[in-house]
Amino acid sequence: MRRTIAVAAVLVVALVGAEGAQACSCAPSDVPRLRDVDGAFVGRLLAVRVVDPPAEGEPTSSADPVDYVYRVGDVFNGGPGLRRGHKVKVRSVRDSATCGLPNQRRRLYGLLLTRRSGRWTSNLCNVVSPADMRRAAASRSRRTPAGSPGSGACG
């Protein structure tokens, strides 16, 4: 009986440890890094679409690719398709356990984006509150002198 309890305890610890090892882990950041990304916007999540869904009966993975469709609101670092009122697809993975984007539809998110192979990509570590995104943009505009890169000045 004691041996059975000991084996069960070891299995529980192993399973809990394995679950934790698969969790997404992001380095803390106080301010979004707008100059370090290819695109940044605040938008409302409209839809989540599985890319190449598996055939019936085939397994799925939390790392399967998914397109998140947003209606773009404020744009803080532009690029292809990042225009106010436009829809934009952002590729990520299926589940937040593997750093996939949040999937609560109709909610506003601030997203920092990377451009890869002609498409926008992001992950859970690059999601910020809309308020934090606006503060970062305001802070950046106060620090960027007119006529320098990123100032919006023509020259």
C-alpha positions, 0 to 999 in steps of 0.5 A: 500500500505504501509503495502504491502511494509513493508511486502515485505521489511521484507520478503527480509531481512529474505530471505537475512539473511537466505541465509547468514546463510547457507554460509560456514565460515572458520577460517582464517589460514596463514599456512596449518597445515600439522602435524594436518591432515591425508594427504596433497597433491597438485593435479588436479581435474579430475571429480566430481561424485555424490554419490547415485544420487537421483531418477528423481524428488527427491530433491537434497541438497547442503549437498549431498555427492560427490566424487572429483577425483584428479590426485595426484601431490606433496604429503606433508603428505602421506597415502593410495593412496596418490602417485604421478600420482595416482588418489584419491577420496576425499569425500565432499559435493555438494556445496561450500555454505555448505563447499563443495570442489571447482569443477573447473576441471583441476585446481590445488588445495592444499588439507588437508585431514582427513581419515574417515571410510576408505576414504579421506574427506575434505572441503572448509576450507581445500583447500589451494593454491599449493604455500601455501602448498609448503611453509608450507612443506618447513617451516615444514622441516626446523623446524623438526630435523632429526630423529624426527617424521615427518622428514622422517628419518629412525630409 
